[in-house]
Amino acid sequence: MSHRRQTAAGARSCGWLEPILRETVAAIEETGFIAVLTDDRQVRYLNKILPMREIRYDRDIATQRVAHYVASGLMLLSGLTDQELETYLGRSIPTEDDPDAIAERVSAGRLEGYVANLYGRVEGAAGVAAPIRDPDGRIVAVVNISGPRERIANNLDRVTEATVEAARRASEELSRRIFKNGKTHGRN
């Protein structure tokens, strides 16, 4: 198994991420998710932690999402090479979607290190996603914090900081686990 598949598999068996996600959800009081990009460039949610509030965002994680429709997907797409992104934009998007606008959002995610999506596909919902990276810096998953649009927008700095910090902690834990298990890193 290649190193890339090993680290992606490590992120996919995400029980070890739950404490980080749970702490973040408790602190920010919004819903938390861990998501990965499938081989067919869809977003697959692996885990969901709901906050202890009555009004909250709760999505069905059994349903895969179109990557460029959600914060998680835009952040995951930012981990593709330019050629992979160009292929995605050339083949995978509905004709009513603007490939240049999608590429611009992905590029912004690469530069900023997170994606905030205040006007996604689910009416009234918003979210922020930040990358979980393997030891070589490749994006293998994302942390996503989502909630009602008004609450996310009114607390965007706080939600963004918490999301980025959770992703940073998850990346460190992934690296620790890889090295603890005797796996070396390096591009294969």
Rosetta blueprint (number, residue, H / E / L):
1 M L
2 S L
3 H H
4 R H
5 R H
6 Q H
7 T H
8 A H
9 A H
10 G H
11 A H
12 R H
13 S L
14 C H
15 G H
16 W H
17 L H
18 E H
19 P H
20 I H
21 L H
22 R H
23 E H
24 T H
25 V H
26 A H
27 A H
28 I H
29 E L
30 E L
31 T E
32 G E
33 F E
34 I E
35 A E
36 V E
37 L E
38 T L
39 D L
40 D L
41 R L
42 Q E
43 V E
44 R E
45 Y E
46 L E
47 N E
48 K E
49 I E
50 L L
51 P L
52 M L
53 R L
54 E L
55 I L
56 R L
57 Y L
58 D L
59 R L
60 D L
61 I L
62 A L
63 T L
64 Q L
65 R E
66 V E
67 A H
68 H H
69 Y H
70 V L
71 A H
72 S H
73 G H
74 L H
75 M H
76 L H
77 L H
78 S L
79 G L
80 L L
81 T L
82 D H
83 Q H
84 E H
85 L H
86 E H
87 T H
88 Y H
89 L H
90 G H
91 R H
92 S L
93 I L
94 P L
95 T L
96 E L
97 D L
98 D L
99 P H
100 D H
101 A H
102 I H
103 A H
104 E H
105 R H
106 V H
107 S H
108 A H
109 G H
110 R H
111 L H
112 E H
113 G L
114 Y L
115 V E
116 A E
117 N E
118 L L
119 Y L
120 G L
121 R L
122 V L
123 E L
124 G L
125 A E
126 A E
127 G E
128 V E
129 A E
130 A E
131 P E
132 I E
133 R E
134 D L
135 P L
136 D L
137 G L
138 R L
139 I E
140 V E
141 A E
142 V E
143 V E
144 N E
145 I E
146 S E
147 G E
148 P E
149 R H
150 E H
151 R H
152 I H
153 A H
154 N H
155 N L
156 L H
157 D H
158 R H
159 V H
160 T H
161 E H
162 A H
163 T H
164 V H
165 E H
166 A H
167 A H
168 R H
169 R H
170 A H
171 S H
172 E H
173 E H
174 L H
175 S H
176 R H
177 R H
178 I H
179 F H
180 K H
181 N L
182 G L
183 K L
184 T L
185 H L
186 G L
187 R L
188 N L
